[in-house]
Amino acid sequence: MKDRHILRNRYLCLFDIIGCLIAFFMTAVMVNPISHTIRLMLCLLIPFIATTAVFLVIEAVFGIYRSMWRYCSISDAVKLAKACLLGFADCVLIFAGYALWCEIGFPGTVNVPGCIKFGILFGVLAAFAIICIRAMVFLFYRYMRYKSGKHEGDAKRLLIIGAGYSATLFIHDMIRNANLYYDIVGLIDDDESKKKCTISGYRVLGNRDSIVRICDAHRVDEILMAMPSAKASERKEIIDICNETGCKIKTLPSVDQMIVNGKFRMRDIEIDDLLDRDEIKLNSDEIVEYISGKTVMVTGGGGSIGSELCRQIMRFDPGKLIILDIYENNAYDIQMELNEKYPQNKPEVVIASIRDVERMEKIFELYKPEIVFHAAAHKHVPLMENSPAEAIKNNVVGTYNVAKCADKFKCLKFVMISTDKAVNPTNIMGASKRMCEMIVQAMQKVSKTEFVSVRFGNVLGSNGSVVPLFKRQIAKGGPVTITHKEITRFFMTIPEAAQLVMQAGAYAKGGEIFVLDMGKPVKVYDLAKNIIRLAGYKPGTDIEIKEVGLRPGEKLYEELMMKEEGLSSTKHSKIYIGHQVEVSIDEVEEKLKMLEDAADSQDNEKIREALHMAVPTFNEPEKVNNLAAAVN
């Protein structure tokens, strides 16, 4: 490979010599009659040879021969321009020096002003020839790639949204990469000053209002969103317009992601892009202060939220990360991932059930965690309706066990992951998580550990999320099933949720229920339509959306806080604090005993009655849904 590169450089050097020779001949023709051209060239052969050698040496010093000109960049062009400018200056000096030397040694043999004039003109033409050779190499390979793509007939017609830096980078990357071929029809930008301008040879055709018309007129196959820095609301508006065209939509990563991943490639629009939510900005200093150097335990560390918490925690250099989970496969996966990424600070995996209080005490005694993120829980609403005893044993009793261990072994912070389903719950899972919130608030009153809960809604892509379900149904040709056309949910991404949980932990004083800003609620019906469109199909035509009825315990509308809680702000714009509802540890332990007895009976009705007594806000779903339907 190295020999081939050297060979290419030799050919380029030879072309430079030929270019300089042609420039020399043209200069001689331009400054003298054609009959005297050969004689003049022989007379100035010495400065010509010296100047050509200097040009070649300067190019070598500037690294011009190390560049691959088929993939030239702005920096390559700047280096070439500097080399040619310096070569031109040296050319003038060499010809001027040669004329003066001849005038002193051999008076009358050379016309000094004429020789200097010849040197200036030759320097300009030689530099021009060298630049043209590189331009021809670049254009030749670009043409060959274009011709090859056309011949293969696999070029897709592409419309680019955004005529900025990212679009320019993509176009340049496409030109250089033989495996990335598109027939770009033009660009779209809302900046009126760019209209009818060209970006890297491609015209700006209009603004967002022109997208549908342009796609139809130019038979566009794909649309590329090249605006990674745009606000989430703006991106969603444009994606909604693009969805009207029926074209496949893709997007570019940010330049930061490009640097991290080492690639600047398109990706399909994901459902995350449709959420009207801007990027989370963390106060890293606050998180570092309470995480760095500490022993941190994550219960349920192999789950969707738990594993992402582990990833985020490792960014802040904990003294030791303990991943605790009952399911070994997921725990092993996240352990292997983090071992590879952080070989100097490998996490430790502990397989255990939070129901086993003796096992939990042994683990806390051994590792002495200073920070506990409690994410372990049963979360599937319909499954817990059928197995309510498991919700009590795992969610409620398990949380109490971990909380008691955190107090006994003097942890600094205990952060429990809660859910919006704990607010005015209509199902067993939600009621069990509300009971967990009460345990956490009660423990705060009798412990020096800072006990807090963090409450948020549905997480896109998590185990049991509707998004993977919809994608599987689309892959089978449909139908996509929803429970009710009016059902709405709050959504956020897994990394977003994990990051805000960690930030909330920094604000913990003890006893708070932190409520994350989930943005606007999303209709699941609209979500299903968008996922179908993103897959390249038309909702209702290609893929049917079927309404199957509400599942047991399911709410039409979720809430993030109870009326009596209210909200107060924190230093972070997306984190709020619900006002505490007073509950004592004696009251909680009394309710806990009642729930354990009910769970031991294995009588589902008895368990439901006990939960109604323990959680006063627990309502039957029919009552809540009928009220919500009447209001809306």
N, C-alpha and C positions, 0 to 999 in steps of 0.2 A: 504494500500500500504506500509506503514511504517512497519507493522507487518511482511509482506512478506519479506521485505528487511532484517529485523532483523533475521528472520528464516534462510534466505540464509546465513547470516554471521555465525550463529551458526553451520550450516552444514560445512562451510568452516573451522571454528575453530576446529570442530571435526575431519575433514580430516587432519588438521595440527597435531593434537595430534596423530592420527594413523600413519601419515608419520614419526613423530619423534620416535614413538615406533618401527616401522619397521627399521629405521636408527639405533636405539639403538641395536636391535637384530642383524642386519647385522654387526655392529661394533664388538659386542661380538664374533660373529662367526669368523670374520676376524683376531682378535688378540689372540684367544685362541682355543684350540681343542674343537670340538663340544660337548664333554662330560662335559666340564666345563662351557658351555655357560650360563646355568640357574643360576649356583652359582655365576658367575661373574656379571650377571645382577642384582641379589639380592643384591650383595655387593655394586654396584654402583647405586642402585635405588634412593637414596636421591639426588645425583647430577643430575641424569637424570630428576627427577621431577622438580628440581629447574631450570635446563636449559630449559626444555620444557615451563615452566611458563614464563621464561624470554623472550623466542622467541615470545610467544603469546602476552605478554605485549608490546614488542617493535613493533610488527606488528600493534597492536591497536594504539599505539602512532603515528606511521607513517601514519596512516589512511589506512592501507592495507585492513582492513575489510570493509571500506566504498566504495572501488572501485568495479565496476561491471566488472569482469574479462573477460566476454564474449566480452566487448568492450574496452579492455585494450589499452593503448597508450604508447608511449615512456616514458612519465613522470611517468606513473604507474610502468613500468618496472624498471626505475631508483630508484624510492622509494623502491620497493621490494628488489633490489640489495643492497641498503644502509642498509635496515632493516636486511637482512640476514648476511651482513658483520659484523654489530654491534652484532647480535645474536651469530655469530661464535666466535667473540672475547670474549664475555661474557661467552660462553660455555667453552672455554679454561681456563679462569680465575676461573670459578666455579669448574671445575674438578681439577685444580692445587691447589686451596684453600682447597678443600675437602681432597686431598692427603696429604697436609701439616698438616691439622688439625688431620687427622688420625695418621700421623707419630709422632706428638707431644703427642697426647692423648693416642694412642694405637700403640706403636711402633711395626713394623713388620707385621701389619695386611694388609697394602696396599703397593704395589710397586709404589713409587712416579713417576719415569720416565714413567713406564707403564701406570699409571693413566692419566698422562698428554698427552701421546701419544693417549690413548683412547679418551680423550676429544677433541683432534684436529681432529681425524678421525670422531668421532661422530658429531662434529660441521659441518664439511664439508658435511657429508651425510644428516644431518637434514636440512641444508640450501638448498641442492640440492632437497630434497624431497618437501620442501615448494614451491620452484620455479616450480618443475614439476607439482605439483597440479594445480597451476595457468595456466600453459601452457596447461594442459589437458582440463581444463574448456574452455579456449579460442578455442582450436582446436576442441573440441566436438561441441560447438555451431556453429563454422564455417562449420564443416562437415554436421551438421544437416540442416543448411541453404542451403548449396550446394546441398544436397540430395533433399531437398524440392523443390528447383528451378528446378532441373533436372526432378523431377517427374511431375511438372506442365507443363513442355514442353514449357514454354514461354520465355526461355532465348535467347537473341539475341547475335549473334557473333559480338564482338566489337574489332576494331583496334584503338589504342590510338596513336595520333600524338604528340610526345614530351615525353621524358623520364626524366622529371625533377620533381621539388617539387610539382607542381600542379597535375601531373599524380599520384604521390605517395599518395597525400592527397585523390584524388578521389578513388583510389584502396582501401585504408584503409576505406574510408567512405562506399564504396560498400560492403566490407566484414562485416561491422557492421550493415548495414541497410538491413533488411529482405525484404523491398519493392523495393530495387534497385538491380536487379539481371541481370548480363551480363556474358556471356562466353567470357572472354578476350582472344583473340588469340595471342596477343603480342603488342609490342610498336614499334614506328618508331622515329628515331632521326638522325639528320645530323652529330652529333658529333661521329666521327669514333672511339673514345676511348670507347664509350658505346656499340658498336656493339657486339653482342653475350653475353653481360652482362645481368643480371636479375635485375629487379626492383620489389621489393615486391613479388618475385616468378614468375614474368612474363618476358619473354625474349625480348630483343631488336632485332628485325628481320632485320632491314636494315635502309636505309635513304629514303628521299622523292622519289627518283627515283624507289624505290621498291614498292611503294604504290599500283599501279595498279596490279602488278604481285601477291603481297601478298593477296590482296582482292579477286582475282580470285582463287588462290590456296587454301585459307582458307575459302572460301564461307562467306565472311564478310557481315553482314547485315547493320551495322552502323559504322561510323567513328567519333571519338571524338577528337576535337582539344583541347589539353591540353597545350597550349602555350600562355597564356594571355598577357605575356610581350613582345611577338614578335612584330616587326615592322609591320605596316599595309601592306606594299608592300610584305613582306615575307608571311604574312597570306594569302593575295590574291593569290599569286603564288601557295601555297599549296592547297588552296580551289579549284583553277582551275584544279589541278592534281586530287584531290579527285572527282571532278565532272565527270571525265572520267570513274570512277568505277561504277556509277549508285547507289552507296550506299547513305543512308541518312546521312547527316553531322550534327553534333552537336558541341557545344563548351562549354568550362567552363568559368565562370566569373573569374575576377581577385580576388586575396586574399582580396583586399580592399573591393570589392563588396560583397564578401562572408561575411565579418565582418559586413558590413552595413545591409545586408539583412538577416543575421543569417542563410543562407543556402549555401550549396556547391553542387549545382545541375547543371546538364547539361541544356542547352537551345538550341533551334534550331538556326542554322546559319541564321542571318538576312541579308537583302540586305546591311545594313550599313557595315557589315564585309567585303564586296567586294569592298568598296571604298578604293582606295590607299591613305589613309590619316591617319597620326599618331594622337595620342591623343593631344587635345589642352592643352597647359600649360598657365594658366593665371597669371598675376602679381596681386595677391589679394590686396596687399598694395595700389596699385594705384587706384583700384576700391573702396576699403573701404574709401579712402580719399575723394572721391566725392559723394559717396552714403550714407555712414553711418550717421545716424541722420537727413538726409534730407527728405523732403516731395517729393515723386516721383510719377509722373502720367504716366500711360501707356494707350494711346488711342488704341482702338482695343484690349484691354487686355484679351478678351475672345477667341481670335483667336489662330491659331497654334503658330505663332511667339510671339504674345503678351502674351499669357498665360505662355510660357516658359520664357520670359523676367521677368514676375512676380515671377516665381519660383526662378530664378537666383538672382533677386534683393533682395528678402527676406533673402537670405543667407548672405547678407552684412549689415543686421540690419539697414534698413531705419527708419527715424523717423515715417513716415506714407506712406503707399502705396495706391494710388488711382487707381482703375481699372475702366476705362471708356469704355463703349461699348454700341452699339445700340441694340445688340442681348442679351436678358436677360439670356437665358438658359446657354450659354457658360460662361458668366460672373459669374453666380451663381455657376457653377461647380468649377471654379478655386478659387472662394472665399471660398467655403466649404473645399476644399483641403488645402488651406493655413491657414484657421482658425484652422483646426485640428493640423497642423504641427507647427504653431506659435500662440498658444493661448494667449500669452502675448502681441502680436503685430499684431492684426487682421487687414487685409486690409479692405478698404472701397470700395464698388461698387457704381458707378454712371451710371445710364442708360441715355444716351443722344446721340444726333446726332451731329457730328462735322460740319454738314451743318448749324446748328442753331447757328448763331454767338452770339445772345443775351443770349442763354442758356449757351454757352461756357464761356462768360464773367462772368456770375453769378457763375459758377463753379470755375473759376480761382480766382475770388474775395473771394469766401468762403474758398477754401483750400490752396490758394497761393502756388502752387507747385514750387519747386526750380529746379527740373530736370523733363523734359518731354521726354518720348520715344514715338514717333508718329508712330504707326504701323497700324492705321486704314486706310483701303483702299479696293477698289474693285480690285481683282487681277486676275480674270479668263479671259483669253484672248478672247476666242470665245464669251463669254457672253457680254463683253464690245464692241465687234464688232457690236453686234445687238442692244446694248443700250448705245451708245456713250455719250448721255446727262448725264447719271448716272455717268460715269467715270469723266466727267468734274465737276459735282456738288459735288461728294463725294471726289474724289482724289485731284482735283486741288483747288476748292473753299474751301473744308474742310481743306486742308493743310494750305491754306492762313489764314483761320479763327483761327486755333490753333496757327499758328506762330505769328499772330498779338496779340493774347491774351498773349502768352509767353513774347513778347516784352513789352506790356502794363503793365503786372503785375510783370515785372522784374525777370523772371526766370534766373537761372544761365546758364543752358544748354538746348538746344533743339536738340534732335537726331532723324532724320527721317529715317525710314526704306525704302530703295529704292530697285531697282531690276536691274539685267543685261539686262532686256528687255528695259530699258531706254536708252541704248547705241544704237545709230543708229536704232531707233525703226521702226518696220514695222506694228505696230498695235496700236489701240486706247489706250489700257491699258499702253503699254510701253511709248507712247508719252505723256500720262497724267502724268506718273511718272517722265519723263524727265522735264516736266513743273514744277513739284513739286520741283525737284532739283534746278531749276533756281530760284524759290521763296525763297528757303532756302538760296542760295548764295546771293541773293539780300538783304534779310533781315539782313544778317550779316553786310552789309555796313552801315545800319542806326540804328543798335541796339547794346546795351551793352551785350545782351544775346549771348552766343556762339552757333551759328546755324551750324549744320553739317548734312551731309547725310552719310548713310552706305549702300553700294551697294553689293549685292551678288546674286547668282543664285537660282536654284530650291532647295527646301528643302524637303528631304525625309520624307514621313509620314504626310506632312501638308495637310490641306483641299484642294482638287483638285489635289494632287500629283498623278503621274501615278502609283505609287506602290500599293496603296489601290485598284485602278481600276483593275490592273493586277491580284491581289489576288482574287478579286470578280469574274473576268472572269474565272480564273483557277478553283475556287470552283464550277462553273457551268459547267465545262468540256470544256471550251474554246468556240470559239477561243480567243486568246489574240490579241487585235487590236493595231497596231501602225500606225502612220500617214505616215511615210516614213522610209525606211531602213537606209538611210544616216543621219537621224536627230540626232544631238548630243546636249547634255546639260551638264551644270555644276551642280553638286549635293553636298549637305552637309547635315548633320543631324540637327534637330531642336535645340538640346542643344548646338551644336557647333556654329551655327549661333547666338544664343542668347548670348552666352558667348563672342564671338568676337565683337558683337555690344556693349556690356558693356565695353569691353576693349578699343574699339575705342573711346568711350565717354570720357575715361580718357585722351586720347591724343588730344582732341578737343581744338583748339585755336580759331576756328571760320571760317566758309566759306569752310571748306574742304569737299571733297567727298572721304570718306574712301572706299577702294576697298578691299574686303576680298579675300584671296588666296583660290580659289575653287579647286585647284589641277588640275588633267587632266580631260578634257571633256570626257563624257561617251556616247557611242552610245546607244540610247534607245532600239534598236533592241537587242544588247548584254545584256542590263539590263533585257529585257523580257525573254531571254533565261535563264539567271541565276535564275530569280525568279521561272520559271517553274521547273528548276532542283532542287532548294531548296524545292519545294513542293513535290519532289519525282517523277516527271514525266520527260519524254524525249521530248524536243522541236521538233516540226514537226512530231513526231510519236504519242505521247499520247495527246499532246496539240498543236493545229495549231497556228501559228503566222500569222495574216492576215494584209496586208498593205491596209489602207483605204484612203490614200491621205491626204495631208496637210490641216489643218483647216484654216479658214479665218484669215489672219494676222499673220500666223505662219512662223517663220524663220527656215531654216535648221540648222544654226549654230548661237549660241549666243556669244556675246562679253562682256567683263567686262569694257572696257574703249574705249573712242573715241581717234582717232589719235592725236588730238590737246591737249589732257589732259596729256599724258605721266604718269609716276608713279615715286614716290619717296618712300623710305622705312621709316618705323617707328621703334620703339624699339622692336616691336613684329614681329616675322618672318612671320606671316600670315596676317598682316594688312599693306596696302599701301595707299598712298594718291595720288589721281588724281589732277593734277595741275588745278587751278581755271580758268574757262572761264568767262571773265568779262561780267556782266549783271547788269544793274541798276534797282533800285526799280521802277522808273518811267516807264521804258520799260516793266517790269514785270506786273505792274498794268494796263498798256495799253493793253497788251496781254490778261490779265485776263478779262478785260471788254469785249473784242472781243469774248472770249470763252464763257463767261456767256450769251451774247446776242445770240450766236449760239446755245447754249444748250437750251435757252428759246424757240427757234423756233421749236424745236423737229424735225428738218430736218437733217437726218443723213449725207447727202452729204455736207450740209453747215457746220456741226460740223467738219467733216473730213477736209474740206478746211481750216477752221479756225485753226485747229491743225497743218496743214502743214505750215501755215503762222507763227504760234507762235513758233513752234519747227522746225528749219531749217533742222535738221538731220532726220526728219520723212520721210521715204521712203516707197514706195509700196513694198509689200513682193515679188512679182514676179521678180522685178528688182534685189533685193538683192539676192534672191535664185538662179536666173540664173547666176549671177556673181560668187556666192559661188561655184556652181556646175562646172562652167568653170575652176575656180582656182584649185579645188580639183579633 
